[in-house]
């Protein structure tokens, strides 16, 4: 029973660590996305104004606005790509392995306990059907041994 409670404890702790790690990664991703959004927004406003003013002297105002918009979209795609690269699976793999081992051990313990309970139930059923049968088989063996010893003498 001690191994069962230990394995259940390991499983619960492992699941909690996995959830905590995944939540930490999610918080970091969210923070990075928010910071990227604010910094990008302010920077892009200034960069857009400067780029548009610089480009509008060389090309038409519509072409300058299109170029600035394409650059903005490329920067946004890069920021999203960096934020989504963070993955918790590498950090969680060892803890998940320990959890899986504990689950396997727990399953084996439960199977052993079930088999033991079945054997006990079968023994009780046999004893209930023939209470002297169990004692009789032991007594017959002892009597047979005594007879064989006496015959040898």
DSSP file (Angstrom, degrees, kcal/mol; ACC not computed):
  #  RESIDUE AA STRUCTURE BP1 BP2  ACC     N-H-->O    O-->H-N    N-H-->O    O-->H-N    TCO  KAPPA ALPHA  PHI   PSI    X-CA   Y-CA   Z-CA
    1    1 A X     >        0   0    0      0, 0.0     4,-2.2     0, 0.0     5,-0.2   0.000 360.0 360.0 360.0 -30.3    0.0    0.0    0.0
    2    2 A X  H  >  +     0   0    0      1,-0.2     4,-2.1     2,-0.2     5,-0.1   0.890 360.0  50.1 -63.6 -39.4    3.0    2.3    0.7
    3    3 A X  H  > S+     0   0    0      2,-0.2     4,-2.6     1,-0.2    -1,-0.2   0.874 108.3  53.5 -67.7 -35.6    4.1    2.0   -3.0
    4    4 A X  H  > S+     0   0    0      2,-0.2     4,-2.5     1,-0.2    -2,-0.2   0.943 111.1  44.4 -64.5 -47.2    0.6    2.8   -4.2
    5    5 A X  H  X S+     0   0    0     -4,-2.2     4,-2.2     1,-0.2    -1,-0.2   0.878 113.5  51.8 -66.4 -35.6    0.4    6.0   -2.1
    6    6 A X  H  X S+     0   0    0     -4,-2.1     4,-2.4    -5,-0.2    -2,-0.2   0.923 111.3  47.1 -64.9 -43.6    4.0    7.0   -3.2
    7    7 A X  H  X S+     0   0    0     -4,-2.6     4,-2.5     2,-0.2    -2,-0.2   0.891 111.3  50.4 -66.6 -39.2    3.1    6.5   -6.9
    8    8 A X  H  X S+     0   0    0     -4,-2.5     4,-2.5     2,-0.2    -1,-0.2   0.915 111.1  50.0 -63.5 -40.8   -0.1    8.5   -6.6
    9    9 A X  H  X S+     0   0    0     -4,-2.2     4,-2.5     2,-0.2    -2,-0.2   0.909 111.0  48.9 -62.4 -42.5    1.9   11.2   -4.9
   10   10 A X  H  X S+     0   0    0     -4,-2.4     4,-2.7     2,-0.2    -2,-0.2   0.909 111.2  50.1 -63.8 -41.9    4.5   11.2   -7.7
   11   11 A X  H  X S+     0   0    0     -4,-2.5     4,-2.5     2,-0.2    -2,-0.2   0.927 112.2  46.7 -63.3 -45.3    1.8   11.3  -10.3
   12   12 A X  H  X S+     0   0    0     -4,-2.5     4,-2.2     1,-0.2    -2,-0.2   0.927 114.4  47.1 -64.5 -44.6    0.1   14.3   -8.7
   13   13 A X  H  X S+     0   0    0     -4,-2.5     4,-2.6     2,-0.2    -2,-0.2   0.911 112.2  50.7 -63.4 -41.8    3.4   16.1   -8.2
   14   14 A X  H  X S+     0   0    0     -4,-2.7     4,-2.6     1,-0.2    -2,-0.2   0.929 110.6  48.3 -61.9 -46.1    4.4   15.4  -11.8
   15   15 A X  H  X S+     0   0    0     -4,-2.5     4,-2.5     1,-0.2    -1,-0.2   0.896 111.7  50.5 -61.6 -39.5    1.1   16.7  -13.2
   16   16 A X  H  X S+     0   0    0     -4,-2.2     4,-2.6     2,-0.2    -2,-0.2   0.914 111.2  48.0 -65.3 -42.4    1.4   19.8  -11.1
   17   17 A X  H  X S+     0   0    0     -4,-2.6     4,-2.5     2,-0.2    -2,-0.2   0.901 111.7  50.2 -64.7 -40.5    5.0   20.5  -12.3
   18   18 A X  H  X S+     0   0    0     -4,-2.6     4,-2.5     2,-0.2     5,-0.2   0.941 112.9  46.1 -62.0 -46.8    3.9   19.9  -15.9
   19   19 A X  H  X S+     0   0    0     -4,-2.5     4,-2.4     1,-0.2    -2,-0.2   0.907 112.5  50.5 -63.4 -41.8    1.0   22.4  -15.5
   20   20 A X  H  X S+     0   0    0     -4,-2.6     4,-2.4     2,-0.2    -1,-0.2   0.917 111.6  48.0 -62.7 -42.3    3.2   24.9  -13.7
   21   21 A X  H  X S+     0   0    0     -4,-2.5     4,-2.2     2,-0.2    -2,-0.2   0.922 112.4  47.9 -65.7 -43.5    5.8   24.8  -16.5
   22   22 A X  H  X S+     0   0    0     -4,-2.5     4,-2.3     1,-0.2    -1,-0.2   0.892 112.2  50.1 -64.2 -38.4    3.3   25.1  -19.3
   23   23 A X  H  X S+     0   0    0     -4,-2.4     4,-2.8     2,-0.2    -1,-0.2   0.894 108.7  52.3 -66.5 -39.6    1.6   28.0  -17.5
   24   24 A X  H  X S+     0   0    0     -4,-2.4     4,-2.5     2,-0.2    -2,-0.2   0.906 110.7  47.6 -62.4 -41.5    5.0   29.7  -17.0
   25   25 A X  H  X S+     0   0    0     -4,-2.2     4,-2.7     2,-0.2    -2,-0.2   0.912 112.0  49.9 -65.6 -41.4    5.7   29.4  -20.8
   26   26 A X  H  X S+     0   0    0     -4,-2.3     4,-2.6     2,-0.2    -2,-0.2   0.909 111.1  49.1 -63.2 -41.9    2.2   30.7  -21.6
   27   27 A X  H  X S+     0   0    0     -4,-2.8     4,-2.8     2,-0.2     5,-0.2   0.926 112.1  48.7 -62.7 -43.3    2.8   33.7  -19.2
   28   28 A X  H  X S+     0   0    0     -4,-2.5     4,-2.6     1,-0.2    -2,-0.2   0.917 112.1  48.5 -63.9 -42.1    6.2   34.4  -20.9
   29   29 A X  H  X S+     0   0    0     -4,-2.7     4,-2.5     2,-0.2    -1,-0.2   0.917 112.5  48.4 -62.4 -43.1    4.7   34.2  -24.3
   30   30 A X  H  X S+     0   0    0     -4,-2.6     4,-2.5     2,-0.2    -2,-0.2   0.921 112.5  48.1 -64.5 -43.9    1.8   36.5  -23.4
   31   31 A X  H  X S+     0   0    0     -4,-2.8     4,-2.7     1,-0.2     5,-0.2   0.910 112.4  48.9 -62.2 -42.2    4.2   39.0  -21.8
   32   32 A X  H  X S+     0   0    0     -4,-2.6     4,-2.7    -5,-0.2    -2,-0.2   0.899 111.5  49.7 -65.1 -39.2    6.5   38.9  -24.8
   33   33 A X  H  X S+     0   0    0     -4,-2.5     4,-2.3    -5,-0.2    -2,-0.2   0.916 112.6  46.9 -65.2 -42.3    3.5   39.4  -27.2
   34   34 A X  H  X S+     0   0    0     -4,-2.5     4,-2.5     2,-0.2    -2,-0.2   0.934 114.7  45.8 -65.7 -45.5    2.3   42.4  -25.2
   35   35 A X  H  X S+     0   0    0     -4,-2.7     4,-2.8     1,-0.2     5,-0.4   0.909 113.4  50.2 -63.7 -41.0    5.7   44.0  -25.0
   36   36 A X  H  X S+     0   0    0     -4,-2.7     4,-2.3    -5,-0.2     5,-0.2   0.891 110.4  51.0 -63.8 -37.6    6.2   43.4  -28.6
   37   37 A X  H  X S+     0   0    0     -4,-2.3     4,-2.2    -5,-0.2    -2,-0.2   0.926 114.0  42.2 -65.4 -44.4    2.9   44.9  -29.4
   38   38 A X  H  X S+     0   0    0     -4,-2.5     4,-2.5     2,-0.2     5,-0.3   0.957 119.6  42.4 -67.9 -50.3    3.5   48.1  -27.4
   39   39 A X  H  X S+     0   0    0     -4,-2.8     4,-2.8     1,-0.2     5,-0.3   0.916 116.8  48.4 -63.6 -42.0    7.1   48.6  -28.6
   40   40 A X  H  X S+     0   0    0     -4,-2.3     4,-2.9    -5,-0.4     5,-0.2   0.898 110.2  52.0 -64.7 -38.8    6.2   47.7  -32.1
   41   41 A X  H  X S+     0   0    0     -4,-2.2     4,-2.0    -5,-0.2    -2,-0.2   0.948 115.0  40.1 -62.9 -49.1    3.2   50.1  -32.0
   42   42 A X  H  X S+     0   0    0     -4,-2.5     4,-2.0     2,-0.2     5,-0.2   0.941 119.4  46.4 -65.6 -46.7    5.2   53.0  -30.8
   43   43 A X  H  X S+     0   0    0     -4,-2.8     4,-3.3    -5,-0.3     5,-0.3   0.906 112.0  50.5 -63.0 -41.1    8.2   52.2  -33.0
   44   44 A X  H  X S+     0   0    0     -4,-2.9     4,-3.3    -5,-0.3     5,-0.3   0.872 106.1  55.4 -67.6 -35.4    6.1   51.6  -36.0
   45   45 A X  H  X S+     0   0    0     -4,-2.0     4,-2.1    -5,-0.2    -1,-0.2   0.954 115.3  38.7 -59.6 -47.5    4.2   54.9  -35.6
   46   46 A X  H  X S+     0   0    0     -4,-2.0     4,-2.6     2,-0.2     5,-0.2   0.920 119.2  47.0 -69.5 -43.1    7.5   56.8  -35.6
   47   47 A X  H  X S+     0   0    0     -4,-3.3     4,-3.3    -5,-0.2     5,-0.3   0.894 111.5  52.0 -66.9 -38.2    9.1   54.6  -38.3
   48   48 A X  H  X S+     0   0    0     -4,-3.3     4,-2.9    -5,-0.3     5,-0.3   0.932 111.0  46.8 -61.8 -45.8    6.0   54.8  -40.5
   49   49 A X  H  X S+     0   0    0     -4,-2.1     4,-2.4    -5,-0.3    -2,-0.2   0.943 117.2  42.9 -62.6 -46.6    6.0   58.6  -40.3
   50   50 A X  H  X S+     0   0    0     -4,-2.6     4,-2.4     2,-0.2    -2,-0.2   0.925 116.9  46.8 -66.9 -43.8    9.7   58.9  -41.0
   51   51 A X  H  X S+     0   0    0     -4,-3.3     4,-3.2    -5,-0.2     5,-0.3   0.918 112.9  48.8 -64.6 -43.3    9.6   56.3  -43.8
   52   52 A X  H  X S+     0   0    0     -4,-2.9     4,-2.6    -5,-0.3    -1,-0.2   0.934 112.3  48.0 -62.4 -45.4    6.5   57.7  -45.4
   53   53 A X  H  X S+     0   0    0     -4,-2.4     4,-0.6    -5,-0.3    -1,-0.2   0.901 115.8  45.0 -62.8 -39.6    8.0   61.2  -45.4
   54   54 A X  H >X S+     0   0    0     -4,-2.4     3,-0.6     1,-0.2     4,-0.5   0.924 117.2  43.6 -70.2 -43.4   11.3   60.0  -46.8
   55   55 A X  H >X S+     0   0    0     -4,-3.2     4,-3.3     1,-0.2     3,-1.0   0.831 103.0  65.1 -72.5 -30.9    9.7   57.8  -49.4
   56   56 A X  H 3< S+     0   0    0     -4,-2.6    -1,-0.2    -5,-0.3    -2,-0.2   0.733  98.1  55.8 -67.5 -18.8    7.1   60.3  -50.5
   57   57 A X  H << S+     0   0    0     -3,-0.6    -1,-0.3    -4,-0.6    -2,-0.2   0.753 117.6  34.5 -79.6 -23.3    9.9   62.6  -51.8
   58   58 A X  H << S+     0   0    0     -3,-1.0    -2,-0.2    -4,-0.5     2,-0.2   0.860 128.3  17.8 -96.8 -45.0   11.2   59.7  -54.0
   59   59 A X  S  < S-     0   0    0     -4,-3.3    -1,-0.1     1,-0.2     5,-0.0  -0.607  99.1 -68.9-119.2 179.8    8.0   57.9  -55.1
   60   60 A X     >  -     0   0    0     -2,-0.2     4,-2.2     1,-0.1     5,-0.2  -0.319  47.5-111.7 -67.8 154.9    4.3   58.8  -55.1
   61   61 A X  H  > S+     0   0    0      1,-0.2     4,-1.9     2,-0.2     5,-0.1   0.848 117.5  53.2 -56.9 -35.7    2.6   59.1  -51.7
   62   62 A X  H  > S+     0   0    0      2,-0.2     4,-2.0     1,-0.2    -1,-0.2   0.911 109.7  46.9 -67.1 -42.6    0.5   55.9  -52.4
   63   63 A X  H  > S+     0   0    0      1,-0.2     4,-2.2     2,-0.2    -2,-0.2   0.877 110.6  53.3 -66.6 -37.4    3.6   53.8  -53.2
   64   64 A X  H  X S+     0   0    0     -4,-2.2     4,-2.0     1,-0.2    -2,-0.2   0.902 109.1  48.8 -63.6 -41.5    5.4   55.2  -50.1
   65   65 A X  H  X S+     0   0    0     -4,-1.9     4,-2.1     2,-0.2    -2,-0.2   0.886 110.6  51.2 -66.0 -39.4    2.4   54.1  -47.9
   66   66 A X  H  X S+     0   0    0     -4,-2.0     4,-2.2     2,-0.2    -2,-0.2   0.913 109.8  48.9 -64.5 -43.8    2.4   50.6  -49.5
   67   67 A X  H  X S+     0   0    0     -4,-2.2     4,-2.1     1,-0.2    -2,-0.2   0.920 111.5  49.3 -62.5 -44.7    6.1   50.1  -48.8
   68   68 A X  H  X S+     0   0    0     -4,-2.0     4,-2.0     1,-0.2    -1,-0.2   0.899 110.8  50.8 -62.8 -40.7    5.7   51.2  -45.2
   69   69 A X  H  X S+     0   0    0     -4,-2.1     4,-2.2     2,-0.2    -2,-0.2   0.895 108.8  50.8 -65.2 -41.4    2.7   48.8  -44.7
   70   70 A X  H  X S+     0   0    0     -4,-2.2     4,-2.0     1,-0.2    -1,-0.2   0.906 110.3  49.4 -64.2 -41.4    4.7   45.8  -46.2
   71   71 A X  H  X S+     0   0    0     -4,-2.1     4,-2.1     2,-0.2    -1,-0.2   0.906 109.6  52.7 -63.7 -40.9    7.6   46.5  -43.8
   72   72 A X  H  X S+     0   0    0     -4,-2.0     4,-2.2     1,-0.2    -2,-0.2   0.916 109.1  48.7 -59.9 -45.1    5.2   46.7  -40.9
   73   73 A X  H  X S+     0   0    0     -4,-2.2     4,-2.2     1,-0.2    -1,-0.2   0.876 109.7  52.1 -65.2 -37.8    3.7   43.4  -41.7
   74   74 A X  H  X S+     0   0    0     -4,-2.0     4,-2.0     2,-0.2    -1,-0.2   0.910 110.0  48.4 -65.2 -41.7    7.1   41.8  -42.0
   75   75 A X  H  X S+     0   0    0     -4,-2.1     4,-2.2     1,-0.2    -2,-0.2   0.908 110.9  51.0 -64.5 -41.8    8.1   43.1  -38.6
   76   76 A X  H  X S+     0   0    0     -4,-2.2     4,-2.2     1,-0.2    -2,-0.2   0.905 109.0  51.1 -62.8 -41.2    4.9   41.8  -37.1
   77   77 A X  H  X S+     0   0    0     -4,-2.2     4,-2.2     1,-0.2    -1,-0.2   0.890 109.4  50.6 -63.8 -39.7    5.4   38.3  -38.6
   78   78 A X  H  X S+     0   0    0     -4,-2.0     4,-2.2     2,-0.2    -1,-0.2   0.920 110.7  48.8 -64.3 -44.1    9.0   38.2  -37.2
   79   79 A X  H  X S+     0   0    0     -4,-2.2     4,-2.1     1,-0.2    -2,-0.2   0.903 112.0  48.0 -64.0 -42.0    7.7   39.1  -33.7
   80   80 A X  H  X S+     0   0    0     -4,-2.2     4,-2.1     1,-0.2    -1,-0.2   0.901 110.6  52.6 -65.7 -40.0    5.0   36.5  -33.7
   81   81 A X  H  X S+     0   0    0     -4,-2.2     4,-0.7     1,-0.2    -2,-0.2   0.906 110.2  47.4 -61.9 -42.9    7.4   33.9  -34.9
   82   82 A X  H >< S+     0   0    0     -4,-2.2     3,-0.6     1,-0.2     4,-0.4   0.908 112.3  49.9 -65.1 -42.6    9.8   34.6  -32.1
   83   83 A X  H >< S+     0   0    0     -4,-2.1     3,-0.6     1,-0.2    -2,-0.2   0.857 111.3  47.6 -67.3 -35.6    7.0   34.5  -29.5
   84   84 A X  H 3< S+     0   0    0     -4,-2.1    -1,-0.2     1,-0.2    -2,-0.2   0.548  92.7  79.5 -85.2  -6.3    5.6   31.2  -30.7
   85   85 A X  T <<  +     0   0    0     -4,-0.7     2,-0.2    -3,-0.6    -1,-0.2   0.744  68.0 100.6 -70.4 -22.8    9.0   29.5  -30.8
   86   86 A X    <   -     0   0    0     -3,-0.6     2,-0.4    -4,-0.4   -57,-0.0  -0.478  55.2-175.3 -68.7 128.8    9.0   28.9  -27.0
   87   87 A X        -     0   0    0     -2,-0.2     4,-0.4     1,-0.1     3,-0.3  -0.992  25.7-163.1-133.1 132.1    8.0   25.3  -26.3
   88   88 A X  S  > S+     0   0    0     -2,-0.4     4,-2.0     1,-0.2     3,-0.3   0.610  75.7  86.0 -86.5 -13.5    7.4   23.7  -22.9
   89   89 A X  H  > S+     0   0    0      1,-0.2     4,-1.7     2,-0.2    -1,-0.2   0.865  86.7  52.1 -61.3 -38.5    7.6   20.1  -24.1
   90   90 A X  H  4 S+     0   0    0     -3,-0.3     4,-0.4     1,-0.2    -1,-0.2   0.885 113.9  44.3 -64.9 -37.1   11.4   19.9  -23.8
   91   91 A X  H  4 S+     0   0    0     -4,-0.4     4,-0.4    -3,-0.3    -1,-0.2   0.796 116.8  46.4 -74.7 -28.4   11.2   21.2  -20.2
   92   92 A X  H  X S+     0   0    0     -4,-2.0     4,-2.6     1,-0.2     5,-0.2   0.696  88.5  86.5 -89.0 -21.3    8.3   18.8  -19.4
   93   93 A X  H  X S+     0   0    0     -4,-1.7     4,-2.1     1,-0.2    -1,-0.2   0.872  89.3  46.8 -53.5 -48.2    9.7   15.6  -20.9
   94   94 A X  H  > S+     0   0    0     -4,-0.4     4,-1.9     1,-0.2    -1,-0.2   0.907 114.6  47.3 -63.6 -38.6   11.7   14.4  -17.9
   95   95 A X  H  > S+     0   0    0     -4,-0.4     4,-2.3    -3,-0.2    -1,-0.2   0.895 111.1  51.7 -68.1 -38.8    8.8   15.1  -15.5
   96   96 A X  H  X S+     0   0    0     -4,-2.6     4,-2.5     1,-0.2    -1,-0.2   0.868 107.3  53.8 -65.0 -35.8    6.4   13.3  -17.8
   97   97 A X  H  X S+     0   0    0     -4,-2.1     4,-2.3    -5,-0.2    -2,-0.2   0.918 108.9  47.7 -64.6 -43.5    8.7   10.3  -18.0
   98   98 A X  H  X S+     0   0    0     -4,-1.9     4,-2.3     1,-0.2    -2,-0.2   0.914 112.0  50.9 -62.6 -42.7    8.7   10.1  -14.2
   99   99 A X  H  X S+     0   0    0     -4,-2.3     4,-2.3     1,-0.2    -2,-0.2   0.917 109.8  49.6 -60.3 -44.1    4.9   10.4  -14.1
  100  100 A X  H  X S+     0   0    0     -4,-2.5     4,-2.4     2,-0.2    -1,-0.2   0.894 110.2  50.4 -64.5 -40.1    4.6    7.6  -16.7
  101  101 A X  H  X S+     0   0    0     -4,-2.3     4,-2.5     1,-0.2    -1,-0.2   0.912 110.8  49.5 -62.8 -42.0    6.9    5.3  -14.7
  102  102 A X  H  X S+     0   0    0     -4,-2.3     4,-2.5     1,-0.2    -2,-0.2   0.890 110.0  51.3 -64.9 -38.7    4.9    5.9  -11.6
  103  103 A X  H  X S+     0   0    0     -4,-2.3     4,-2.6     2,-0.2    -2,-0.2   0.915 110.2  48.8 -63.5 -42.8    1.6    5.2  -13.5
  104  104 A X  H  X S+     0   0    0     -4,-2.4     4,-2.2     2,-0.2    -2,-0.2   0.925 113.0  47.2 -62.7 -44.2    3.1    1.9  -14.7
  105  105 A X  H  X S+     0   0    0     -4,-2.5     4,-2.4     2,-0.2    -2,-0.2   0.898 111.7  51.0 -64.1 -40.2    4.2    0.9  -11.2
  106  106 A X  H  X S+     0   0    0     -4,-2.5     4,-2.5     2,-0.2    -2,-0.2   0.910 109.0  50.7 -63.3 -42.8    0.8    1.9   -9.8
  107  107 A X  H  X S+     0   0    0     -4,-2.6     4,-2.3     1,-0.2    -2,-0.2   0.907 110.9  49.1 -61.7 -41.3   -1.0   -0.2  -12.4
  108  108 A X  H  X S+     0   0    0     -4,-2.2     4,-2.5     2,-0.2    -2,-0.2   0.902 111.2  49.8 -64.9 -40.8    1.3   -3.2  -11.6
  109  109 A X  H  X S+     0   0    0     -4,-2.4     4,-2.6     2,-0.2    -2,-0.2   0.908 111.3  48.3 -64.2 -42.1    0.6   -2.7   -7.8
  110  110 A X  H  X S+     0   0    0     -4,-2.5     4,-2.3     2,-0.2    -1,-0.2   0.897 111.4  50.5 -65.8 -39.4   -3.2   -2.6   -8.4
  111  111 A X  H  X S+     0   0    0     -4,-2.3     4,-2.6     2,-0.2    -2,-0.2   0.925 111.6  47.9 -63.9 -44.1   -3.0   -5.7  -10.6
  112  112 A X  H  X S+     0   0    0     -4,-2.5     4,-2.5     1,-0.2    -2,-0.2   0.917 112.4  48.8 -61.8 -43.8   -1.0   -7.6   -7.9
  113  113 A X  H  X S+     0   0    0     -4,-2.6     4,-2.2     2,-0.2    -1,-0.2   0.886 111.8  49.7 -64.0 -38.4   -3.5   -6.4   -5.2
  114  114 A X  H  X S+     0   0    0     -4,-2.3     4,-2.3     2,-0.2    -2,-0.2   0.922 111.4  48.1 -65.8 -44.7   -6.4   -7.6   -7.4
  115  115 A X  H  X S+     0   0    0     -4,-2.6     4,-2.5     1,-0.2    -2,-0.2   0.910 111.9  50.1 -62.2 -41.9   -4.8  -11.0   -8.0
  116  116 A X  H  X S+     0   0    0     -4,-2.5     4,-2.3     1,-0.2    -1,-0.2   0.901 110.2  49.9 -62.9 -41.7   -4.1  -11.4   -4.3
  117  117 A X  H  X S+     0   0    0     -4,-2.2     4,-2.5     2,-0.2    -1,-0.2   0.886 110.1  50.9 -65.3 -38.5   -7.7  -10.5   -3.4
  118  118 A X  H  X S+     0   0    0     -4,-2.3     4,-2.8     2,-0.2    -2,-0.2   0.926 110.0  49.6 -63.7 -44.6   -9.0  -13.0   -6.0
  119  119 A X  H  X S+     0   0    0     -4,-2.5     4,-2.4     1,-0.2    -2,-0.2   0.915 111.9  48.4 -60.9 -42.6   -6.8  -15.7   -4.5
  120  120 A X  H  X S+     0   0    0     -4,-2.3     4,-2.5     2,-0.2    -1,-0.2   0.920 111.5  49.3 -63.0 -44.2   -8.1  -14.9   -1.0
  121  121 A X  H  X S+     0   0    0     -4,-2.5     4,-2.4     1,-0.2    -2,-0.2   0.907 111.0  50.0 -62.9 -41.3  -11.7  -14.9   -2.2
  122  122 A X  H  X S+     0   0    0     -4,-2.8     4,-2.5     2,-0.2    -1,-0.2   0.905 110.7  50.0 -63.7 -40.5  -11.1  -18.3   -3.9
  123  123 A X  H  X S+     0   0    0     -4,-2.4     4,-2.4     1,-0.2    -2,-0.2   0.909 110.9  48.8 -64.0 -42.3   -9.6  -19.7   -0.7
  124  124 A X  H  X S+     0   0    0     -4,-2.5     4,-2.3     2,-0.2    -1,-0.2   0.899 111.2  50.3 -65.0 -40.0  -12.5  -18.5    1.4
  125  125 A X  H  X S+     0   0    0     -4,-2.4     4,-2.1     2,-0.2    -2,-0.2   0.922 111.8  47.6 -63.0 -44.3  -15.0  -20.0   -1.1
  126  126 A X  H  X S+     0   0    0     -4,-2.5     4,-2.5     1,-0.2    -2,-0.2   0.906 113.0  48.4 -63.2 -41.3  -13.1  -23.4   -1.0
  127  127 A X  H  < S+     0   0    0     -4,-2.4    -1,-0.2     1,-0.2    -2,-0.2   0.876 110.5  51.4 -67.5 -37.0  -13.0  -23.3    2.8
  128  128 A X  H  < S+     0   0    0     -4,-2.3     3,-0.4    -5,-0.2    -1,-0.2   0.874 113.8  44.7 -67.5 -36.5  -16.7  -22.5    3.0
  129  129 A X  H  < S+     0   0    0     -4,-2.1     2,-0.2     1,-0.2    -2,-0.2   0.898 134.7  11.8 -73.1 -41.7  -17.6  -25.4    0.7
  130  130 A X    >X  +     0   0    0     -4,-2.5     4,-0.9    -5,-0.2     3,-0.8  -0.668  65.0 173.4-140.2  80.0  -15.4  -28.0    2.4
  131  131 A X  H 3> S+     0   0    0     -3,-0.4     4,-0.7     1,-0.3     3,-0.2   0.815  85.4  45.2 -62.4 -31.0  -14.0  -26.8    5.7
  132  132 A X  H 3> S+     0   0    0      1,-0.2     4,-3.6     2,-0.2    -1,-0.3   0.650  96.9  76.4 -85.7 -15.0  -12.4  -30.1    6.5
  133  133 A X  H <> S+     0   0    0     -3,-0.8     4,-2.2     2,-0.2     5,-0.2   0.898  96.4  45.4 -62.6 -42.2  -10.9  -30.5    3.1
  134  134 A X  H  X S+     0   0    0     -4,-0.9     4,-1.2     2,-0.2    -1,-0.2   0.914 119.8  40.4 -69.2 -41.7   -8.1  -28.1    3.7
  135  135 A X  H  X S+     0   0    0     -4,-0.7     4,-2.5     1,-0.2    -2,-0.2   0.894 114.2  55.1 -70.9 -39.7   -7.4  -29.6    7.1
  136  136 A X  H  X S+     0   0    0     -4,-3.6     4,-3.0     1,-0.2     5,-0.2   0.884 104.0  52.3 -62.3 -41.5   -7.9  -33.1    5.8
  137  137 A X  H  X S+     0   0    0     -4,-2.2     4,-1.6     1,-0.2    -1,-0.2   0.878 112.5  46.2 -65.6 -35.9   -5.3  -32.7    3.0
  138  138 A X  H  X S+     0   0    0     -4,-1.2     4,-1.8     2,-0.2    -2,-0.2   0.893 114.5  47.5 -69.8 -39.8   -2.7  -31.5    5.4
  139  139 A X  H  X S+     0   0    0     -4,-2.5     4,-2.6     2,-0.2    -2,-0.2   0.885 109.1  53.5 -69.4 -38.5   -3.6  -34.3    7.8
  140  140 A X  H  X S+     0   0    0     -4,-3.0     4,-2.8     1,-0.2    -1,-0.2   0.904 108.1  51.0 -63.0 -40.9   -3.5  -37.0    5.1
  141  141 A X  H  X S+     0   0    0     -4,-1.6     4,-2.0    -5,-0.2    -1,-0.2   0.910 111.7  46.9 -62.7 -41.5    0.0  -35.8    4.1
  142  142 A X  H  X S+     0   0    0     -4,-1.8     4,-2.2     2,-0.2    -2,-0.2   0.904 113.6  47.9 -67.0 -41.7    1.2  -36.1    7.7
  143  143 A X  H  X S+     0   0    0     -4,-2.6     4,-2.5     2,-0.2    -2,-0.2   0.910 111.0  51.1 -65.1 -42.1   -0.4  -39.5    8.2
  144  144 A X  H  X S+     0   0    0     -4,-2.8     4,-2.3     1,-0.2    -1,-0.2   0.898 110.1  49.6 -63.3 -39.6    1.1  -40.7    4.9
  145  145 A X  H  X S+     0   0    0     -4,-2.0     4,-2.0     2,-0.2    -1,-0.2   0.911 111.6  48.6 -64.6 -42.2    4.6  -39.5    6.0
  146  146 A X  H  X S+     0   0    0     -4,-2.2     4,-2.2     2,-0.2    -2,-0.2   0.889 111.4  49.9 -65.5 -39.6    4.2  -41.3    9.3
  147  147 A X  H  X S+     0   0    0     -4,-2.5     4,-2.4     2,-0.2    -2,-0.2   0.916 109.8  50.5 -65.3 -43.1    3.1  -44.5    7.7
  148  148 A X  H  X S+     0   0    0     -4,-2.3     4,-1.7     1,-0.2    -2,-0.2   0.901 110.9  49.2 -63.0 -40.6    6.0  -44.4    5.3
  149  149 A X  H  X S+     0   0    0     -4,-2.0     4,-1.3     1,-0.2    -1,-0.2   0.904 111.9  48.7 -63.6 -42.1    8.4  -43.9    8.2
  150  150 A X  H  < S+     0   0    0     -4,-2.2    -2,-0.2     1,-0.2    -1,-0.2   0.873 109.7  52.3 -67.4 -36.6    6.9  -46.9   10.1
  151  151 A X  H  < S+     0   0    0     -4,-2.4    -1,-0.2     1,-0.2    -2,-0.2   0.853 106.3  53.7 -68.1 -33.6    7.1  -49.1    7.1
  152  152 A X  H  <        0   0    0     -4,-1.7    -1,-0.2     1,-0.3    -2,-0.2   0.827 360.0 360.0 -68.8 -31.8   10.7  -48.3    6.6
  153  153 A X     <        0   0    0     -4,-1.3    -1,-0.3    -5,-0.1    -2,-0.2   0.478 360.0 360.0 -72.2 360.0   11.4  -49.4   10.2
